[in-house]
Amino acid sequence: MENGNELAVSDPEFRRLREEHRHHEERLHELAEKSRLSQDEEMEEKRLKKEKLLLKDRMEAISRHRREEVPS
C-alpha cells in the first residue's frame, strides 16, 4: 500500500493536490497570525478552508482508489 509520500512520487495529480493543500495551509497560517482580518481576508480564509477540504477529499479518493487497485 502506498502512503502519501509514495503517491506524491508516483502520481502527478496527487503531488499537485498535496502542494496546493500545503500552500493553502501556509496562507491560512498567515491569516491566523493577524489580529484582525479585512473583509476580503475573511472571504479568502473561508474560500481557502473550503478548497483545502476539497483537496484533501480528492487526495483521499486517489489514495483509496490506489489501495483498491492493489491485489490482496
VMD Tcl script that draws the C-alpha trace (Angstrom):
set ca {
  {0.00 0.00 0.00}
  {1.32 3.43 -0.95}
  {1.48 6.23 1.58}
  {1.20 9.94 0.76}
  {4.92 10.29 0.03}
  {4.93 7.34 -2.36}
  {1.80 8.64 -4.07}
  {3.39 12.08 -4.43}
  {6.26 10.45 -6.30}
  {4.19 8.13 -8.49}
  {1.06 10.25 -9.11}
  {1.45 13.75 -10.57}
  {-2.13 14.73 -9.71}
  {-1.69 13.68 -6.08}
  {1.58 15.64 -5.94}
  {-0.11 18.76 -7.36}
  {-3.02 18.45 -4.93}
  {-0.69 17.99 -1.97}
  {1.36 21.03 -2.97}
  {-1.77 23.16 -3.39}
  {-3.04 21.92 0.00}
  {0.29 22.95 1.57}
  {0.09 26.43 0.02}
  {-3.43 26.87 1.37}
  {-2.25 25.76 4.82}
  {0.58 28.30 4.75}
  {-1.73 31.14 3.73}
  {-4.28 30.18 6.38}
  {-1.49 30.23 8.96}
  {-0.52 33.76 7.81}
  {-4.13 34.90 8.15}
  {-4.46 33.29 11.59}
  {-1.48 35.29 12.85}
  {-3.22 38.58 12.09}
  {-5.05 40.26 14.94}
  {-7.83 41.40 12.62}
  {-8.83 40.39 9.12}
  {-10.24 42.67 6.46}
  {-13.49 41.66 4.82}
  {-11.54 40.44 1.79}
  {-9.23 38.39 4.01}
  {-12.21 36.84 5.80}
  {-13.65 35.82 2.44}
  {-10.25 34.47 1.36}
  {-9.98 32.48 4.60}
  {-13.39 30.88 4.06}
  {-12.55 30.08 0.44}
  {-9.19 28.57 1.35}
  {-10.72 26.38 4.04}
  {-13.33 25.04 1.61}
  {-10.75 24.46 -1.11}
  {-8.40 22.78 1.35}
  {-11.16 20.33 2.33}
  {-11.91 19.60 -1.32}
  {-8.22 18.99 -1.98}
  {-7.98 16.62 0.98}
  {-11.10 14.77 -0.18}
  {-9.60 14.37 -3.66}
  {-6.29 13.12 -2.24}
  {-8.19 10.62 -0.09}
  {-10.13 9.43 -3.14}
  {-6.89 8.90 -5.09}
  {-5.37 7.03 -2.15}
  {-8.48 4.88 -1.71}
  {-8.60 4.11 -5.43}
  {-4.93 3.13 -5.40}
  {-5.49 0.82 -2.39}
  {-8.40 -0.85 -4.20}
  {-6.17 -1.48 -7.24}
  {-3.59 -3.40 -5.20}
  {-4.47 -7.10 -5.11}
  {-4.59 -8.63 -1.62}
}
mol new
graphics top color blue
foreach p $ca { graphics top sphere $p radius 0.5 }
foreach p [lrange $ca 0 end-1] q [lrange $ca 1 end] { graphics top cylinder $p $q radius 0.2 }
display resetview
